[in-house]
Amino acid sequence: MPVPSKERVFELLSDLVHRQGYDLEGVSVTQAGKHSVVRVVVDSDAGLELDAVAELSRVVSEVFDAAPEFGEAPYTLEVTSPGIDRPLTEPRHWRRARGRKVLVELSDEKVLGRVGALGDGVVELVVPGKGGPAVREIVLGDVAKAVVQVEFSPPNARELELAGGVADGRVVPTEVDAAEIDDDTDHDEDDGTDEPGANETDEEFQVEG
């Protein structure tokens, strides 16, 4: 019997993750023969620490073990934070992305800028200009798509100042972006050596279920 659909997994975990102080940002269920990989993406204003990953993995595993829909189906559990190049679709995403560079698609143009202060239905973007970086206000309702960009060097100091710095609990974007992308790619690859029922999280933390 395969594991439940991602919709059912989301239903099982939504309130639970919220009670733990996090937002459930996404769920994916990938079938690989009789084995499944269940990936749970969570985040908070303070980010996601390794200790939190371990605790969330334990709690989520208990919920899955108690859910009759899972039965004896073997699965791997991954609990992780959103990737570097995540899309910004909710106001909280913009708030947490302050200080990050983002590509914003509007109806008639694309704007590359650094996320600044979030207001009521609007966000400030620090964009390049002839006289140096300047602040431009973007209406969230006009945004068709917005994706955080990978950065390979420290941000311009003036841009970061105008943006109001990096959001609390987040690190200044540097070369670590590339390392995190490589790490995330590694976790997406399943070498088929997991034992049935074994649960593992992203961030190189494993929990036996």
C-alpha positions in Angstrom: 0.0 0.0 0.0 1.5 3.4 -1.0 1.8 6.3 1.4 -1.0 8.9 1.3 -1.2 11.7 -1.2 0.6 14.9 -0.6 -2.8 16.5 0.1 -3.4 14.0 2.9 0.1 14.5 4.3 -0.4 18.3 4.3 -3.7 17.8 6.1 -2.1 15.5 8.7 0.8 17.9 9.4 -0.5 21.5 8.9 -1.8 22.1 12.5 0.9 20.0 14.0 3.7 22.1 12.4 2.0 25.3 13.3 1.8 24.3 16.9 5.5 23.7 16.8 6.0 27.3 15.8 6.6 26.8 12.1 4.8 27.2 8.8 4.3 24.2 6.5 5.6 25.5 3.2 5.2 22.4 1.1 4.9 18.7 0.9 5.9 16.3 -1.8 5.5 12.5 -2.1 7.7 10.7 -4.6 7.0 7.0 -5.4 10.0 4.7 -6.2 8.6 1.2 -6.5 7.4 0.1 -3.2 9.4 2.8 -1.5 8.3 6.4 -1.1 10.1 9.7 -0.2 8.0 12.1 1.8 9.5 15.6 1.8 8.2 18.2 4.3 9.3 21.8 3.9 9.0 24.1 6.9 10.1 27.6 7.8 9.8 30.3 10.4 10.9 33.9 10.9 13.9 32.6 12.8 14.8 30.0 10.2 15.3 26.3 10.9 18.1 25.0 13.2 19.4 21.4 13.2 17.9 20.8 16.6 14.5 21.9 15.3 14.9 19.6 12.3 15.5 16.6 14.6 12.5 17.4 16.9 10.2 18.0 13.9 11.3 14.8 12.3 10.5 12.9 15.5 7.1 14.5 15.9 6.2 14.0 12.2 7.4 10.4 12.3 5.1 9.7 15.3 2.1 11.1 13.4 2.9 9.0 10.3 3.4 5.9 12.4 0.0 6.5 14.0 -1.8 7.2 10.7 -3.6 4.1 9.4 -3.1 5.3 5.8 0.6 4.6 6.0 0.2 0.9 7.1 3.5 -1.0 6.5 4.6 1.0 3.4 8.3 1.8 3.6 9.2 5.5 3.2 11.9 8.0 3.8 11.1 11.2 5.6 12.9 14.4 4.7 12.3 17.6 6.8 14.0 20.6 5.4 13.8 24.4 5.0 12.9 26.1 1.6 15.6 26.1 -1.0 17.7 29.1 -1.9 15.8 29.8 -5.1 12.3 29.5 -3.6 9.5 31.6 -5.0 8.0 34.3 -2.8 4.2 33.8 -2.8 3.1 35.0 0.7 3.8 38.2 2.6 5.8 36.2 5.2 8.1 35.0 2.4 8.9 38.6 1.5 9.5 39.5 5.2 11.9 36.6 5.7 13.7 37.4 2.4 14.6 41.0 3.4 18.1 41.6 2.3 18.0 39.0 -0.4 18.2 39.7 -4.2 15.0 38.7 -6.0 13.8 38.7 -9.6 10.3 40.1 -9.8 8.1 39.5 -12.8 5.4 42.2 -13.3 2.8 42.3 -16.1 5.1 44.4 -18.3 8.6 44.1 -17.0 11.1 42.2 -14.9 12.8 43.9 -11.9 15.9 42.7 -10.2 16.4 44.2 -6.8 17.1 43.5 -3.1 14.1 43.0 -0.8 13.5 45.8 1.6 10.8 46.7 4.1 7.4 45.0 3.8 4.3 47.2 4.1 0.6 46.8 3.8 0.3 45.1 0.4 3.6 46.6 -0.8 7.3 45.8 -0.6 10.3 48.0 -1.1 12.9 46.8 -3.6 16.4 48.3 -3.7 17.2 48.6 -7.4 20.3 49.8 -9.2 20.4 53.4 -10.6 22.7 55.8 -12.4 23.3 57.6 -9.1 23.6 54.4 -7.1 21.0 52.1 -5.6 17.5 53.5 -5.0 14.3 52.2 -3.3 11.3 51.3 -5.5 7.9 50.3 -4.1 6.2 47.3 -5.6 2.6 46.4 -5.1 2.4 42.7 -4.2 -0.8 42.3 -6.1 1.0 43.3 -9.3 3.7 40.5 -8.9 3.2 37.6 -11.3 6.3 35.7 -10.0 9.2 36.5 -7.7 12.2 34.2 -7.0 15.1 34.7 -4.7 18.4 34.7 -6.6 21.6 32.8 -5.8 24.5 35.1 -4.8 28.1 34.2 -5.0 29.6 37.2 -3.4 28.7 39.5 -0.4 26.0 42.1 -1.3 26.7 45.7 -2.0 26.8 47.5 1.4 24.7 50.4 0.3 22.0 48.1 -1.1 21.9 46.2 2.1 21.7 49.4 4.2 18.7 50.7 2.1 17.0 47.3 2.4 17.2 47.5 6.2 19.7 44.7 6.6 19.0 41.0 6.5 15.9 39.7 8.3 16.4 38.5 11.8 17.5 34.9 12.1 18.9 34.9 8.5 22.5 35.0 7.3 23.9 37.6 5.0 23.9 36.1 1.4 27.4 35.0 0.5 29.2 32.1 -1.2 27.2 29.8 1.2 24.4 30.0 -1.3 26.3 27.7 -3.7 27.2 25.3 -0.9 23.6 25.0 0.2 22.4 24.4 -3.4 25.0 21.6 -3.8 23.9 20.1 -0.4 20.3 20.2 -1.4 21.0 18.5 -4.7 22.8 15.7 -2.8 19.8 15.1 -0.6 17.5 14.8 -3.6 19.4 11.7 -4.7 18.3 8.4 -3.3 20.9 5.7 -3.5 18.4 3.0 -2.6 20.2 1.9 0.5 17.5 3.1 3.0 16.0 0.3 5.1 12.2 0.0 4.9 10.6 2.3 7.4 13.7 4.3 8.0 13.2 8.0 8.2 15.8 10.6 7.3 15.7 14.3 7.3 17.5 16.9 5.2 20.3 18.7 6.9 22.1 15.4 7.3 20.1 14.3 10.3 18.5 10.8 10.5 15.7 9.4 12.6 14.8 5.8 12.7 11.1 5.2 12.6 
